[in-house]
Amino acid sequence: MNKVIKYVLIAFSGLLFWTCSVEPQPINYGSDACDFCKMTIVENRWASEIVTAKGRAYKYDAIECMMNYMNRKDISADELALLLVDDYSQPGVLIDAYSATYIISDSIPSPMGAFLSAFSKKEDAELTVANKGGIAFDFDELKIKYKVK
């Protein structure tokens, strides 16, 4: 095979793998727009992100926006690679949505008014419920609430 063609194929393959990397994308608070409601993502305690199997990142200003987006079926379950939510206890830190513990507390208003927050540690969520009221639940229960399959 011609050396030039060989190098072009290697370079193209590298580019293909580079552009399809499946990893979280940083949320630029104050400038990125929510892919569901189109509002600017400002708060670093409630943002969330979906990364597809092809590496496309969808960003949301609230967990409820991500869940509503998933409910609309704009994205199928087999396309999902990562589901991430901000940890309320560690503002700006994205955590795995599947392993997070969620609370709904009228004492903690979220950007879109669902009063929904996520915690990386179940103990932190339970302590917050004990101090501020509300209910705690897991991701499967969250999917039921938002009718996501």
MODELLER restraints for C-alpha pairs under 7 A, 6 or more apart:
rsr = mdl.restraints
at = mdl.atoms
rsr.add(forms.Gaussian(group=physical.xy_distance, feature=features.Distance(at['CA:20:A'], at['CA:54:A']), mean=5.28, stdev=0.5))
rsr.add(forms.Gaussian(group=physical.xy_distance, feature=features.Distance(at['CA:20:A'], at['CA:55:A']), mean=4.98, stdev=0.5))
rsr.add(forms.Gaussian(group=physical.xy_distance, feature=features.Distance(at['CA:21:A'], at['CA:55:A']), mean=5.25, stdev=0.5))
rsr.add(forms.Gaussian(group=physical.xy_distance, feature=features.Distance(at['CA:22:A'], at['CA:51:A']), mean=6.77, stdev=0.5))
rsr.add(forms.Gaussian(group=physical.xy_distance, feature=features.Distance(at['CA:22:A'], at['CA:53:A']), mean=6.35, stdev=0.5))
rsr.add(forms.Gaussian(group=physical.xy_distance, feature=features.Distance(at['CA:22:A'], at['CA:54:A']), mean=6.64, stdev=0.5))
rsr.add(forms.Gaussian(group=physical.xy_distance, feature=features.Distance(at['CA:22:A'], at['CA:55:A']), mean=4.34, stdev=0.5))
rsr.add(forms.Gaussian(group=physical.xy_distance, feature=features.Distance(at['CA:23:A'], at['CA:51:A']), mean=6.96, stdev=0.5))
rsr.add(forms.Gaussian(group=physical.xy_distance, feature=features.Distance(at['CA:23:A'], at['CA:55:A']), mean=6.74, stdev=0.5))
rsr.add(forms.Gaussian(group=physical.xy_distance, feature=features.Distance(at['CA:24:A'], at['CA:51:A']), mean=6.55, stdev=0.5))
rsr.add(forms.Gaussian(group=physical.xy_distance, feature=features.Distance(at['CA:25:A'], at['CA:57:A']), mean=6.50, stdev=0.5))
rsr.add(forms.Gaussian(group=physical.xy_distance, feature=features.Distance(at['CA:29:A'], at['CA:41:A']), mean=5.39, stdev=0.5))
rsr.add(forms.Gaussian(group=physical.xy_distance, feature=features.Distance(at['CA:29:A'], at['CA:42:A']), mean=4.87, stdev=0.5))
rsr.add(forms.Gaussian(group=physical.xy_distance, feature=features.Distance(at['CA:29:A'], at['CA:43:A']), mean=6.92, stdev=0.5))
rsr.add(forms.Gaussian(group=physical.xy_distance, feature=features.Distance(at['CA:29:A'], at['CA:44:A']), mean=6.95, stdev=0.5))
rsr.add(forms.Gaussian(group=physical.xy_distance, feature=features.Distance(at['CA:30:A'], at['CA:40:A']), mean=6.16, stdev=0.5))
rsr.add(forms.Gaussian(group=physical.xy_distance, feature=features.Distance(at['CA:30:A'], at['CA:41:A']), mean=5.73, stdev=0.5))
rsr.add(forms.Gaussian(group=physical.xy_distance, feature=features.Distance(at['CA:30:A'], at['CA:42:A']), mean=4.71, stdev=0.5))
rsr.add(forms.Gaussian(group=physical.xy_distance, feature=features.Distance(at['CA:31:A'], at['CA:40:A']), mean=6.06, stdev=0.5))
rsr.add(forms.Gaussian(group=physical.xy_distance, feature=features.Distance(at['CA:31:A'], at['CA:41:A']), mean=6.72, stdev=0.5))
rsr.add(forms.Gaussian(group=physical.xy_distance, feature=features.Distance(at['CA:32:A'], at['CA:40:A']), mean=5.74, stdev=0.5))
rsr.add(forms.Gaussian(group=physical.xy_distance, feature=features.Distance(at['CA:32:A'], at['CA:41:A']), mean=5.67, stdev=0.5))
rsr.add(forms.Gaussian(group=physical.xy_distance, feature=features.Distance(at['CA:33:A'], at['CA:39:A']), mean=5.45, stdev=0.5))
rsr.add(forms.Gaussian(group=physical.xy_distance, feature=features.Distance(at['CA:33:A'], at['CA:40:A']), mean=4.31, stdev=0.5))
rsr.add(forms.Gaussian(group=physical.xy_distance, feature=features.Distance(at['CA:33:A'], at['CA:41:A']), mean=5.60, stdev=0.5))
rsr.add(forms.Gaussian(group=physical.xy_distance, feature=features.Distance(at['CA:34:A'], at['CA:40:A']), mean=6.09, stdev=0.5))
rsr.add(forms.Gaussian(group=physical.xy_distance, feature=features.Distance(at['CA:34:A'], at['CA:41:A']), mean=6.09, stdev=0.5))
rsr.add(forms.Gaussian(group=physical.xy_distance, feature=features.Distance(at['CA:34:A'], at['CA:59:A']), mean=5.53, stdev=0.5))
rsr.add(forms.Gaussian(group=physical.xy_distance, feature=features.Distance(at['CA:34:A'], at['CA:60:A']), mean=4.24, stdev=0.5))
rsr.add(forms.Gaussian(group=physical.xy_distance, feature=features.Distance(at['CA:34:A'], at['CA:61:A']), mean=5.34, stdev=0.5))
rsr.add(forms.Gaussian(group=physical.xy_distance, feature=features.Distance(at['CA:35:A'], at['CA:58:A']), mean=6.02, stdev=0.5))
rsr.add(forms.Gaussian(group=physical.xy_distance, feature=features.Distance(at['CA:35:A'], at['CA:59:A']), mean=5.72, stdev=0.5))
rsr.add(forms.Gaussian(group=physical.xy_distance, feature=features.Distance(at['CA:35:A'], at['CA:60:A']), mean=5.77, stdev=0.5))
rsr.add(forms.Gaussian(group=physical.xy_distance, feature=features.Distance(at['CA:36:A'], at['CA:60:A']), mean=6.59, stdev=0.5))
rsr.add(forms.Gaussian(group=physical.xy_distance, feature=features.Distance(at['CA:36:A'], at['CA:65:A']), mean=5.77, stdev=0.5))
rsr.add(forms.Gaussian(group=physical.xy_distance, feature=features.Distance(at['CA:36:A'], at['CA:69:A']), mean=5.96, stdev=0.5))
rsr.add(forms.Gaussian(group=physical.xy_distance, feature=features.Distance(at['CA:37:A'], at['CA:65:A']), mean=6.93, stdev=0.5))
rsr.add(forms.Gaussian(group=physical.xy_distance, feature=features.Distance(at['CA:41:A'], at['CA:47:A']), mean=6.99, stdev=0.5))
rsr.add(forms.Gaussian(group=physical.xy_distance, feature=features.Distance(at['CA:41:A'], at['CA:60:A']), mean=6.83, stdev=0.5))
rsr.add(forms.Gaussian(group=physical.xy_distance, feature=features.Distance(at['CA:41:A'], at['CA:61:A']), mean=4.54, stdev=0.5))
rsr.add(forms.Gaussian(group=physical.xy_distance, feature=features.Distance(at['CA:44:A'], at['CA:86:A']), mean=6.70, stdev=0.5))
rsr.add(forms.Gaussian(group=physical.xy_distance, feature=features.Distance(at['CA:44:A'], at['CA:91:A']), mean=5.15, stdev=0.5))
rsr.add(forms.Gaussian(group=physical.xy_distance, feature=features.Distance(at['CA:44:A'], at['CA:92:A']), mean=4.64, stdev=0.5))
rsr.add(forms.Gaussian(group=physical.xy_distance, feature=features.Distance(at['CA:45:A'], at['CA:86:A']), mean=5.35, stdev=0.5))
rsr.add(forms.Gaussian(group=physical.xy_distance, feature=features.Distance(at['CA:45:A'], at['CA:87:A']), mean=6.14, stdev=0.5))
rsr.add(forms.Gaussian(group=physical.xy_distance, feature=features.Distance(at['CA:45:A'], at['CA:88:A']), mean=4.71, stdev=0.5))
rsr.add(forms.Gaussian(group=physical.xy_distance, feature=features.Distance(at['CA:45:A'], at['CA:91:A']), mean=4.79, stdev=0.5))
rsr.add(forms.Gaussian(group=physical.xy_distance, feature=features.Distance(at['CA:45:A'], at['CA:92:A']), mean=6.22, stdev=0.5))
rsr.add(forms.Gaussian(group=physical.xy_distance, feature=features.Distance(at['CA:46:A'], at['CA:61:A']), mean=6.53, stdev=0.5))
rsr.add(forms.Gaussian(group=physical.xy_distance, feature=features.Distance(at['CA:46:A'], at['CA:62:A']), mean=4.87, stdev=0.5))
rsr.add(forms.Gaussian(group=physical.xy_distance, feature=features.Distance(at['CA:46:A'], at['CA:63:A']), mean=6.06, stdev=0.5))
rsr.add(forms.Gaussian(group=physical.xy_distance, feature=features.Distance(at['CA:46:A'], at['CA:85:A']), mean=6.96, stdev=0.5))
rsr.add(forms.Gaussian(group=physical.xy_distance, feature=features.Distance(at['CA:46:A'], at['CA:86:A']), mean=5.36, stdev=0.5))
rsr.add(forms.Gaussian(group=physical.xy_distance, feature=features.Distance(at['CA:46:A'], at['CA:88:A']), mean=6.80, stdev=0.5))
rsr.add(forms.Gaussian(group=physical.xy_distance, feature=features.Distance(at['CA:46:A'], at['CA:110:A']), mean=6.60, stdev=0.5))
rsr.add(forms.Gaussian(group=physical.xy_distance, feature=features.Distance(at['CA:46:A'], at['CA:117:A']), mean=6.23, stdev=0.5))
rsr.add(forms.Gaussian(group=physical.xy_distance, feature=features.Distance(at['CA:47:A'], at['CA:60:A']), mean=5.53, stdev=0.5))
rsr.add(forms.Gaussian(group=physical.xy_distance, feature=features.Distance(at['CA:47:A'], at['CA:61:A']), mean=4.50, stdev=0.5))
rsr.add(forms.Gaussian(group=physical.xy_distance, feature=features.Distance(at['CA:47:A'], at['CA:62:A']), mean=4.67, stdev=0.5))
rsr.add(forms.Gaussian(group=physical.xy_distance, feature=features.Distance(at['CA:47:A'], at['CA:63:A']), mean=6.14, stdev=0.5))
rsr.add(forms.Gaussian(group=physical.xy_distance, feature=features.Distance(at['CA:47:A'], at['CA:85:A']), mean=6.07, stdev=0.5))
rsr.add(forms.Gaussian(group=physical.xy_distance, feature=features.Distance(at['CA:47:A'], at['CA:86:A']), mean=5.42, stdev=0.5))
rsr.add(forms.Gaussian(group=physical.xy_distance, feature=features.Distance(at['CA:48:A'], at['CA:59:A']), mean=5.97, stdev=0.5))
rsr.add(forms.Gaussian(group=physical.xy_distance, feature=features.Distance(at['CA:48:A'], at['CA:60:A']), mean=5.14, stdev=0.5))
rsr.add(forms.Gaussian(group=physical.xy_distance, feature=features.Distance(at['CA:48:A'], at['CA:61:A']), mean=6.61, stdev=0.5))
rsr.add(forms.Gaussian(group=physical.xy_distance, feature=features.Distance(at['CA:48:A'], at['CA:62:A']), mean=6.19, stdev=0.5))
rsr.add(forms.Gaussian(group=physical.xy_distance, feature=features.Distance(at['CA:48:A'], at['CA:63:A']), mean=5.59, stdev=0.5))
rsr.add(forms.Gaussian(group=physical.xy_distance, feature=features.Distance(at['CA:48:A'], at['CA:66:A']), mean=6.61, stdev=0.5))
rsr.add(forms.Gaussian(group=physical.xy_distance, feature=features.Distance(at['CA:48:A'], at['CA:84:A']), mean=5.43, stdev=0.5))
rsr.add(forms.Gaussian(group=physical.xy_distance, feature=features.Distance(at['CA:48:A'], at['CA:85:A']), mean=4.13, stdev=0.5))
rsr.add(forms.Gaussian(group=physical.xy_distance, feature=features.Distance(at['CA:48:A'], at['CA:86:A']), mean=5.92, stdev=0.5))
rsr.add(forms.Gaussian(group=physical.xy_distance, feature=features.Distance(at['CA:49:A'], at['CA:57:A']), mean=6.70, stdev=0.5))
rsr.add(forms.Gaussian(group=physical.xy_distance, feature=features.Distance(at['CA:49:A'], at['CA:58:A']), mean=5.52, stdev=0.5))
rsr.add(forms.Gaussian(group=physical.xy_distance, feature=features.Distance(at['CA:49:A'], at['CA:59:A']), mean=4.48, stdev=0.5))
rsr.add(forms.Gaussian(group=physical.xy_distance, feature=features.Distance(at['CA:49:A'], at['CA:60:A']), mean=6.02, stdev=0.5))
rsr.add(forms.Gaussian(group=physical.xy_distance, feature=features.Distance(at['CA:49:A'], at['CA:83:A']), mean=5.99, stdev=0.5))
rsr.add(forms.Gaussian(group=physical.xy_distance, feature=features.Distance(at['CA:49:A'], at['CA:84:A']), mean=5.05, stdev=0.5))
rsr.add(forms.Gaussian(group=physical.xy_distance, feature=features.Distance(at['CA:49:A'], at['CA:85:A']), mean=6.39, stdev=0.5))
rsr.add(forms.Gaussian(group=physical.xy_distance, feature=features.Distance(at['CA:50:A'], at['CA:57:A']), mean=5.62, stdev=0.5))
rsr.add(forms.Gaussian(group=physical.xy_distance, feature=features.Distance(at['CA:50:A'], at['CA:58:A']), mean=5.07, stdev=0.5))
rsr.add(forms.Gaussian(group=physical.xy_distance, feature=features.Distance(at['CA:50:A'], at['CA:59:A']), mean=6.57, stdev=0.5))
rsr.add(forms.Gaussian(group=physical.xy_distance, feature=features.Distance(at['CA:50:A'], at['CA:82:A']), mean=5.67, stdev=0.5))
rsr.add(forms.Gaussian(group=physical.xy_distance, feature=features.Distance(at['CA:50:A'], at['CA:83:A']), mean=4.76, stdev=0.5))
rsr.add(forms.Gaussian(group=physical.xy_distance, feature=features.Distance(at['CA:50:A'], at['CA:84:A']), mean=6.33, stdev=0.5))
rsr.add(forms.Gaussian(group=physical.xy_distance, feature=features.Distance(at['CA:51:A'], at['CA:57:A']), mean=4.36, stdev=0.5))
rsr.add(forms.Gaussian(group=physical.xy_distance, feature=features.Distance(at['CA:51:A'], at['CA:58:A']), mean=6.35, stdev=0.5))
rsr.add(forms.Gaussian(group=physical.xy_distance, feature=features.Distance(at['CA:51:A'], at['CA:80:A']), mean=6.34, stdev=0.5))
rsr.add(forms.Gaussian(group=physical.xy_distance, feature=features.Distance(at['CA:51:A'], at['CA:81:A']), mean=5.64, stdev=0.5))
rsr.add(forms.Gaussian(group=physical.xy_distance, feature=features.Distance(at['CA:51:A'], at['CA:82:A']), mean=4.93, stdev=0.5))
rsr.add(forms.Gaussian(group=physical.xy_distance, feature=features.Distance(at['CA:51:A'], at['CA:83:A']), mean=6.59, stdev=0.5))
rsr.add(forms.Gaussian(group=physical.xy_distance, feature=features.Distance(at['CA:52:A'], at['CA:79:A']), mean=5.30, stdev=0.5))
rsr.add(forms.Gaussian(group=physical.xy_distance, feature=features.Distance(at['CA:52:A'], at['CA:80:A']), mean=4.58, stdev=0.5))
rsr.add(forms.Gaussian(group=physical.xy_distance, feature=features.Distance(at['CA:52:A'], at['CA:81:A']), mean=4.92, stdev=0.5))
rsr.add(forms.Gaussian(group=physical.xy_distance, feature=features.Distance(at['CA:52:A'], at['CA:82:A']), mean=6.69, stdev=0.5))
rsr.add(forms.Gaussian(group=physical.xy_distance, feature=features.Distance(at['CA:53:A'], at['CA:79:A']), mean=5.37, stdev=0.5))
rsr.add(forms.Gaussian(group=physical.xy_distance, feature=features.Distance(at['CA:53:A'], at['CA:80:A']), mean=5.73, stdev=0.5))
rsr.add(forms.Gaussian(group=physical.xy_distance, feature=features.Distance(at['CA:53:A'], at['CA:81:A']), mean=4.79, stdev=0.5))
rsr.add(forms.Gaussian(group=physical.xy_distance, feature=features.Distance(at['CA:60:A'], at['CA:66:A']), mean=5.86, stdev=0.5))
rsr.add(forms.Gaussian(group=physical.xy_distance, feature=features.Distance(at['CA:61:A'], at['CA:111:A']), mean=6.99, stdev=0.5))
rsr.add(forms.Gaussian(group=physical.xy_distance, feature=features.Distance(at['CA:62:A'], at['CA:110:A']), mean=6.89, stdev=0.5))
rsr.add(forms.Gaussian(group=physical.xy_distance, feature=features.Distance(at['CA:62:A'], at['CA:111:A']), mean=6.09, stdev=0.5))
rsr.add(forms.Gaussian(group=physical.xy_distance, feature=features.Distance(at['CA:62:A'], at['CA:112:A']), mean=6.55, stdev=0.5))
rsr.add(forms.Gaussian(group=physical.xy_distance, feature=features.Distance(at['CA:63:A'], at['CA:85:A']), mean=6.69, stdev=0.5))
rsr.add(forms.Gaussian(group=physical.xy_distance, feature=features.Distance(at['CA:64:A'], at['CA:114:A']), mean=6.79, stdev=0.5))
rsr.add(forms.Gaussian(group=physical.xy_distance, feature=features.Distance(at['CA:67:A'], at['CA:146:A']), mean=6.22, stdev=0.5))
rsr.add(forms.Gaussian(group=physical.xy_distance, feature=features.Distance(at['CA:68:A'], at['CA:146:A']), mean=6.68, stdev=0.5))
rsr.add(forms.Gaussian(group=physical.xy_distance, feature=features.Distance(at['CA:70:A'], at['CA:148:A']), mean=6.33, stdev=0.5))
rsr.add(forms.Gaussian(group=physical.xy_distance, feature=features.Distance(at['CA:71:A'], at['CA:146:A']), mean=6.65, stdev=0.5))
rsr.add(forms.Gaussian(group=physical.xy_distance, feature=features.Distance(at['CA:71:A'], at['CA:147:A']), mean=6.16, stdev=0.5))
rsr.add(forms.Gaussian(group=physical.xy_distance, feature=features.Distance(at['CA:71:A'], at['CA:148:A']), mean=4.91, stdev=0.5))
rsr.add(forms.Gaussian(group=physical.xy_distance, feature=features.Distance(at['CA:83:A'], at['CA:96:A']), mean=6.08, stdev=0.5))
rsr.add(forms.Gaussian(group=physical.xy_distance, feature=features.Distance(at['CA:83:A'], at['CA:97:A']), mean=5.32, stdev=0.5))
rsr.add(forms.Gaussian(group=physical.xy_distance, feature=features.Distance(at['CA:84:A'], at['CA:94:A']), mean=5.69, stdev=0.5))
rsr.add(forms.Gaussian(group=physical.xy_distance, feature=features.Distance(at['CA:84:A'], at['CA:95:A']), mean=5.28, stdev=0.5))
rsr.add(forms.Gaussian(group=physical.xy_distance, feature=features.Distance(at['CA:84:A'], at['CA:96:A']), mean=4.82, stdev=0.5))
rsr.add(forms.Gaussian(group=physical.xy_distance, feature=features.Distance(at['CA:84:A'], at['CA:97:A']), mean=4.86, stdev=0.5))
rsr.add(forms.Gaussian(group=physical.xy_distance, feature=features.Distance(at['CA:85:A'], at['CA:94:A']), mean=5.21, stdev=0.5))
rsr.add(forms.Gaussian(group=physical.xy_distance, feature=features.Distance(at['CA:85:A'], at['CA:95:A']), mean=5.42, stdev=0.5))
rsr.add(forms.Gaussian(group=physical.xy_distance, feature=features.Distance(at['CA:85:A'], at['CA:96:A']), mean=6.54, stdev=0.5))
rsr.add(forms.Gaussian(group=physical.xy_distance, feature=features.Distance(at['CA:85:A'], at['CA:97:A']), mean=5.53, stdev=0.5))
rsr.add(forms.Gaussian(group=physical.xy_distance, feature=features.Distance(at['CA:85:A'], at['CA:118:A']), mean=6.79, stdev=0.5))
rsr.add(forms.Gaussian(group=physical.xy_distance, feature=features.Distance(at['CA:86:A'], at['CA:92:A']), mean=5.91, stdev=0.5))
rsr.add(forms.Gaussian(group=physical.xy_distance, feature=features.Distance(at['CA:86:A'], at['CA:93:A']), mean=5.44, stdev=0.5))
rsr.add(forms.Gaussian(group=physical.xy_distance, feature=features.Distance(at['CA:86:A'], at['CA:94:A']), mean=4.46, stdev=0.5))
rsr.add(forms.Gaussian(group=physical.xy_distance, feature=features.Distance(at['CA:86:A'], at['CA:95:A']), mean=6.15, stdev=0.5))
rsr.add(forms.Gaussian(group=physical.xy_distance, feature=features.Distance(at['CA:86:A'], at['CA:118:A']), mean=6.69, stdev=0.5))
rsr.add(forms.Gaussian(group=physical.xy_distance, feature=features.Distance(at['CA:87:A'], at['CA:93:A']), mean=5.72, stdev=0.5))
rsr.add(forms.Gaussian(group=physical.xy_distance, feature=features.Distance(at['CA:87:A'], at['CA:94:A']), mean=6.14, stdev=0.5))
rsr.add(forms.Gaussian(group=physical.xy_distance, feature=features.Distance(at['CA:87:A'], at['CA:95:A']), mean=6.30, stdev=0.5))
rsr.add(forms.Gaussian(group=physical.xy_distance, feature=features.Distance(at['CA:87:A'], at['CA:118:A']), mean=5.48, stdev=0.5))
rsr.add(forms.Gaussian(group=physical.xy_distance, feature=features.Distance(at['CA:87:A'], at['CA:119:A']), mean=4.91, stdev=0.5))
rsr.add(forms.Gaussian(group=physical.xy_distance, feature=features.Distance(at['CA:87:A'], at['CA:120:A']), mean=5.95, stdev=0.5))
rsr.add(forms.Gaussian(group=physical.xy_distance, feature=features.Distance(at['CA:88:A'], at['CA:117:A']), mean=6.16, stdev=0.5))
rsr.add(forms.Gaussian(group=physical.xy_distance, feature=features.Distance(at['CA:88:A'], at['CA:118:A']), mean=5.73, stdev=0.5))
rsr.add(forms.Gaussian(group=physical.xy_distance, feature=features.Distance(at['CA:88:A'], at['CA:119:A']), mean=5.67, stdev=0.5))
rsr.add(forms.Gaussian(group=physical.xy_distance, feature=features.Distance(at['CA:89:A'], at['CA:119:A']), mean=6.38, stdev=0.5))
rsr.add(forms.Gaussian(group=physical.xy_distance, feature=features.Distance(at['CA:95:A'], at['CA:120:A']), mean=6.53, stdev=0.5))
rsr.add(forms.Gaussian(group=physical.xy_distance, feature=features.Distance(at['CA:97:A'], at['CA:139:A']), mean=6.85, stdev=0.5))
rsr.add(forms.Gaussian(group=physical.xy_distance, feature=features.Distance(at['CA:98:A'], at['CA:139:A']), mean=5.46, stdev=0.5))
rsr.add(forms.Gaussian(group=physical.xy_distance, feature=features.Distance(at['CA:100:A'], at['CA:118:A']), mean=6.08, stdev=0.5))
rsr.add(forms.Gaussian(group=physical.xy_distance, feature=features.Distance(at['CA:100:A'], at['CA:119:A']), mean=5.50, stdev=0.5))
rsr.add(forms.Gaussian(group=physical.xy_distance, feature=features.Distance(at['CA:100:A'], at['CA:120:A']), mean=4.95, stdev=0.5))
rsr.add(forms.Gaussian(group=physical.xy_distance, feature=features.Distance(at['CA:100:A'], at['CA:138:A']), mean=6.71, stdev=0.5))
rsr.add(forms.Gaussian(group=physical.xy_distance, feature=features.Distance(at['CA:100:A'], at['CA:139:A']), mean=6.90, stdev=0.5))
rsr.add(forms.Gaussian(group=physical.xy_distance, feature=features.Distance(at['CA:101:A'], at['CA:118:A']), mean=5.70, stdev=0.5))
rsr.add(forms.Gaussian(group=physical.xy_distance, feature=features.Distance(at['CA:101:A'], at['CA:119:A']), mean=5.20, stdev=0.5))
rsr.add(forms.Gaussian(group=physical.xy_distance, feature=features.Distance(at['CA:101:A'], at['CA:120:A']), mean=6.45, stdev=0.5))
rsr.add(forms.Gaussian(group=physical.xy_distance, feature=features.Distance(at['CA:101:A'], at['CA:121:A']), mean=6.85, stdev=0.5))
rsr.add(forms.Gaussian(group=physical.xy_distance, feature=features.Distance(at['CA:101:A'], at['CA:122:A']), mean=5.53, stdev=0.5))
rsr.add(forms.Gaussian(group=physical.xy_distance, feature=features.Distance(at['CA:101:A'], at['CA:125:A']), mean=6.51, stdev=0.5))
rsr.add(forms.Gaussian(group=physical.xy_distance, feature=features.Distance(at['CA:101:A'], at['CA:136:A']), mean=6.79, stdev=0.5))
rsr.add(forms.Gaussian(group=physical.xy_distance, feature=features.Distance(at['CA:101:A'], at['CA:137:A']), mean=5.93, stdev=0.5))
rsr.add(forms.Gaussian(group=physical.xy_distance, feature=features.Distance(at['CA:101:A'], at['CA:138:A']), mean=5.05, stdev=0.5))
rsr.add(forms.Gaussian(group=physical.xy_distance, feature=features.Distance(at['CA:102:A'], at['CA:116:A']), mean=6.92, stdev=0.5))
rsr.add(forms.Gaussian(group=physical.xy_distance, feature=features.Distance(at['CA:102:A'], at['CA:117:A']), mean=5.62, stdev=0.5))
rsr.add(forms.Gaussian(group=physical.xy_distance, feature=features.Distance(at['CA:102:A'], at['CA:118:A']), mean=4.41, stdev=0.5))
rsr.add(forms.Gaussian(group=physical.xy_distance, feature=features.Distance(at['CA:102:A'], at['CA:119:A']), mean=6.17, stdev=0.5))
rsr.add(forms.Gaussian(group=physical.xy_distance, feature=features.Distance(at['CA:102:A'], at['CA:125:A']), mean=6.97, stdev=0.5))
rsr.add(forms.Gaussian(group=physical.xy_distance, feature=features.Distance(at['CA:102:A'], at['CA:136:A']), mean=5.50, stdev=0.5))
rsr.add(forms.Gaussian(group=physical.xy_distance, feature=features.Distance(at['CA:102:A'], at['CA:137:A']), mean=5.28, stdev=0.5))
rsr.add(forms.Gaussian(group=physical.xy_distance, feature=features.Distance(at['CA:102:A'], at['CA:138:A']), mean=5.92, stdev=0.5))
rsr.add(forms.Gaussian(group=physical.xy_distance, feature=features.Distance(at['CA:103:A'], at['CA:116:A']), mean=5.78, stdev=0.5))
rsr.add(forms.Gaussian(group=physical.xy_distance, feature=features.Distance(at['CA:103:A'], at['CA:117:A']), mean=5.48, stdev=0.5))
rsr.add(forms.Gaussian(group=physical.xy_distance, feature=features.Distance(at['CA:103:A'], at['CA:118:A']), mean=6.50, stdev=0.5))
rsr.add(forms.Gaussian(group=physical.xy_distance, feature=features.Distance(at['CA:103:A'], at['CA:125:A']), mean=6.65, stdev=0.5))
rsr.add(forms.Gaussian(group=physical.xy_distance, feature=features.Distance(at['CA:103:A'], at['CA:134:A']), mean=6.50, stdev=0.5))
rsr.add(forms.Gaussian(group=physical.xy_distance, feature=features.Distance(at['CA:103:A'], at['CA:135:A']), mean=5.37, stdev=0.5))
rsr.add(forms.Gaussian(group=physical.xy_distance, feature=features.Distance(at['CA:103:A'], at['CA:136:A']), mean=4.31, stdev=0.5))
rsr.add(forms.Gaussian(group=physical.xy_distance, feature=features.Distance(at['CA:103:A'], at['CA:137:A']), mean=6.27, stdev=0.5))
rsr.add(forms.Gaussian(group=physical.xy_distance, feature=features.Distance(at['CA:104:A'], at['CA:115:A']), mean=5.19, stdev=0.5))
rsr.add(forms.Gaussian(group=physical.xy_distance, feature=features.Distance(at['CA:104:A'], at['CA:116:A']), mean=4.66, stdev=0.5))
rsr.add(forms.Gaussian(group=physical.xy_distance, feature=features.Distance(at['CA:104:A'], at['CA:117:A']), mean=6.57, stdev=0.5))
rsr.add(forms.Gaussian(group=physical.xy_distance, feature=features.Distance(at['CA:104:A'], at['CA:134:A']), mean=5.37, stdev=0.5))
rsr.add(forms.Gaussian(group=physical.xy_distance, feature=features.Distance(at['CA:104:A'], at['CA:135:A']), mean=5.56, stdev=0.5))
rsr.add(forms.Gaussian(group=physical.xy_distance, feature=features.Distance(at['CA:104:A'], at['CA:136:A']), mean=6.77, stdev=0.5))
rsr.add(forms.Gaussian(group=physical.xy_distance, feature=features.Distance(at['CA:105:A'], at['CA:115:A']), mean=5.53, stdev=0.5))
rsr.add(forms.Gaussian(group=physical.xy_distance, feature=features.Distance(at['CA:105:A'], at['CA:116:A']), mean=6.94, stdev=0.5))
rsr.add(forms.Gaussian(group=physical.xy_distance, feature=features.Distance(at['CA:105:A'], at['CA:132:A']), mean=7.00, stdev=0.5))
rsr.add(forms.Gaussian(group=physical.xy_distance, feature=features.Distance(at['CA:105:A'], at['CA:133:A']), mean=5.85, stdev=0.5))
rsr.add(forms.Gaussian(group=physical.xy_distance, feature=features.Distance(at['CA:105:A'], at['CA:134:A']), mean=4.06, stdev=0.5))
rsr.add(forms.Gaussian(group=physical.xy_distance, feature=features.Distance(at['CA:105:A'], at['CA:135:A']), mean=6.68, stdev=0.5))
rsr.add(forms.Gaussian(group=physical.xy_distance, feature=features.Distance(at['CA:106:A'], at['CA:115:A']), mean=5.85, stdev=0.5))
rsr.add(forms.Gaussian(group=physical.xy_distance, feature=features.Distance(at['CA:106:A'], at['CA:134:A']), mean=6.77, stdev=0.5))
rsr.add(forms.Gaussian(group=physical.xy_distance, feature=features.Distance(at['CA:107:A'], at['CA:132:A']), mean=5.96, stdev=0.5))
rsr.add(forms.Gaussian(group=physical.xy_distance, feature=features.Distance(at['CA:108:A'], at['CA:115:A']), mean=5.60, stdev=0.5))
rsr.add(forms.Gaussian(group=physical.xy_distance, feature=features.Distance(at['CA:109:A'], at['CA:115:A']), mean=4.45, stdev=0.5))
rsr.add(forms.Gaussian(group=physical.xy_distance, feature=features.Distance(at['CA:110:A'], at['CA:116:A']), mean=5.99, stdev=0.5))
rsr.add(forms.Gaussian(group=physical.xy_distance, feature=features.Distance(at['CA:119:A'], at['CA:125:A']), mean=5.84, stdev=0.5))
rsr.add(forms.Gaussian(group=physical.xy_distance, feature=features.Distance(at['CA:125:A'], at['CA:136:A']), mean=6.79, stdev=0.5))
rsr.add(forms.Gaussian(group=physical.xy_distance, feature=features.Distance(at['CA:126:A'], at['CA:136:A']), mean=6.90, stdev=0.5))
rsr.add(forms.Gaussian(group=physical.xy_distance, feature=features.Distance(at['CA:129:A'], at['CA:135:A']), mean=6.42, stdev=0.5))
rsr.add(forms.Gaussian(group=physical.xy_distance, feature=features.Distance(at['CA:143:A'], at['CA:149:A']), mean=6.94, stdev=0.5))
